Amino acid sequence: MLKFSLKNMLIKKVQVILIIFSIVISAGVAVLAYNTAQQVSEGITSTAGYYSAIIGPAGSKTQLAMNTMYFTDAPLGTIPFKVVSELQQDTRVTEAIPFAMADSYNGYACVGTSSAFLAEKPLREGEMFRDDASLSVVLGYSVAKTCRVSVGDQIFTSHSAGEEHKTPLTVVGILDQTHSVYDNVVFTQLKTIWDLHEDGHEHEEEEDHDEHEEHDHAEMNGMVCAVLVRTQNPSFAMTLVSDYDGRIETDRDGDSFTLQAIEPMDTVRGVLEEANNTKYIVFILCAIILVMNIIIISIITLLNMYHSAKEISLMRLIGIGMRRINLLYIIQNSIIGVVSVVLAFLISRLCLTFMSDYVATMGVVLNLTKVYPLEIVILVAVFAISVLPTVICTTVMARKDGISD
């Protein structure tokens, strides 16, 4: 029976290919859309919920949240480090972590912070950098893997103009894979950022670089881009945001800085609401594609069964029961269905690899091994739909032709 089904499929390979193509398109697009939407949503919300408040320069709330939590976009500017010291002494605060983003290594962002920022990220190799040291880095998993860097190696970061700093940084640790944006970042002490930019300022004066670039580098010394805050309870976060939002601080040179304070979950929730509207549109399009492909599969199956009428009659004449004939065509379409949904799943994973770079710009690293229960439900449903027309057609044809056991 199985051999006959395979031979029959080879004879009608054009129809088989059309059915497989239709199923792969409908199931693949549906699974890919759902998986991507879920991973992006979960990745964004899980990170946002970790911090109670973020304090940084005045400007776009969304940009501040995306820059500090997902390492995307550019920093809004800088604020004096004394804001960090003040928050660390605040009784409402359990943790205040400085954050500075400057420079890059082979296109990967370089973040200056404290070891507390990576406290819950396990190390794959080496050790965590010491806060009181300088010029040492911990690499994200993907950075180390892609750039083929090991513990003990030295790297050179580049500033905004694209020129490498002359001071080497020593790799002291490599993070374990987190399937998050942390895999794509170079982490170092805050002091390293200050030291590099102070050195960079000196080099720029020696090499007569333009004044604007010198000023940007000089400004980083003793400054941070933001402060990530965890409070004892949500009410403290609300009062903290109220206290710091719009406050004006001055540095040691007398320059003024206007602060803004945000609750990251509220900010991210607004971004997700906009993303959800797009997600629903994608799901509707997937549903339309699925319905259209069900129609195509049904039409192809009807045509196939119509052309098989004589074949069925001949099998009946040589004594093959209708139940066995029905089983033959059900096996045939089941094979097509299984092959199709497996291909759809594999192709959806292949597409995830191509989409990972784009999604990383939103601060989320796609996990190719992540499979949601609803994805399995979609694939099983598509398989059932692909076999159902055959069951209906064989039954109807048997009754119409008066052929029964």
Secondary structure, 3 states (H helix, E strand, C coil): CHHHHHHHHHHCHHHHHHHHHHHHHHHHHHHHHHHHHHHHHHHHHHHHCCCCEEEEECCCHHHHHHHHHHCCCCCCCCEECHHHHHHHCCCCEEEEEEEEEEEEECCEEEEEECHHHHCCCCEEEECCCCCCCCCEEEECHHHHHHHCCCCCCEECCECCCCCECCCCEEEEEEECCCCCHHHHEEEEEHHHHHHHHHHHHHHHHHCCCCHHHHHHHHHHCCEECEEEEEECCHHHHHHHHHHHCCCEEECCCCCEEEEEEECHHHHHHHHHHHHHHHHHHHHHHHHHHHHHHHHHHHHHHHHHHHHCHHHHHHHHHCCCCHHHHHHHHHHHHHHHHHHHHHHHHHHHHHHHHHHHHHHHCCCCCCCCCCCCHHHHHHHHHHHHHHHHHHHHHHHHHHHHCCCCC
